[in-house]
Amino acid sequence: MYLSFAASSFFVRVPMKRSKKIFLAFVAVFVVMLVVLSVDISRKTTFPGSKSQLKERIKKQFGKKDTVRSAPANATHRP
């Protein structure tokens, strides 16, 4: 009996002041902005467990043999 009274009194509509409505609007906009930002950041990042290890990535990227033959000993580098 007590729970039904407490629940029914909780949902009673009380008129809000204008300042409270403005505050709740700002809170709603802020929460929506946080959700949008969180989704944006989560799409741009990768879970660390799904990446291959650093040594494996470096070996795959830079471990290939060079296709250019070595330069002669008297060659100089000019910018």
ABEGO torsion letter per residue (X at the ends): XAAAAAAAAAABBBBBBAAAAAAAAAAAAAAAAAAAAAAAAAAABBBAAABBBAAAAAAAAAABBBABBBBBAABBBBX
